[in-house]
């Protein structure tokens, strides 16, 4: 179901889970969910920054991707 869910719905679930129990969703599932949202909203600066912050929470394996998302958000804002 998540594959075809709209970005708003995916974000709502991610934020609800984070509010209830931040570690309730495994990192791979969070990464996939944020990836789907970023694909649906590639120029949404707030989503890119939220996804970046989430990736930084899971150790150095994801840092490069997190920085790329943050840099993309910076570039979009600069064009702005």
GIDAVEN-V8349 format. One record per pair of residues at least 12 apart in sequence whose C-alpha atoms are under 10 Angstrom apart, sorted by the first residue. I is the first residue (numbers start at 1). GAP is how many residues later the second one is. Records with the same first field share a line. If there is no record, write none. Layout:
I->GAP, GAP
//
This chain:
2->30, 31, 34
3->29, 30, 33, 34
4->32
5->28, 31, 32, 35
6->30, 31, 34
7->26, 27, 29, 30, 31, 32, 33, 34, 40
8->29, 32
9->28
10->20, 23, 24, 26, 27
11->22, 23, 26, 36, 39
13->20
14->15, 16, 19, 20
27->27, 28, 30, 31
28->30
30->21, 24, 25
31->20, 21, 23, 24, 27, 31
33->18
34->13, 14, 16, 17, 18, 20, 21
35->13, 16
37->14
38->13, 31
42->27, 30, 31, 34
43->29, 30, 32, 33, 34
44->28, 29, 32, 33
45->24, 25, 27, 28, 29, 30, 31, 32
46->24, 27
47->22, 23, 26
48->18, 20, 21, 22, 23, 24, 25, 26
49->17, 18, 20, 21, 22, 23, 24, 25
50->16, 19, 20
51->14, 15, 18, 19
52->12, 13, 14, 15, 16, 17, 18, 19, 21
53->13, 14, 16, 17
54->12
55->12, 14
//
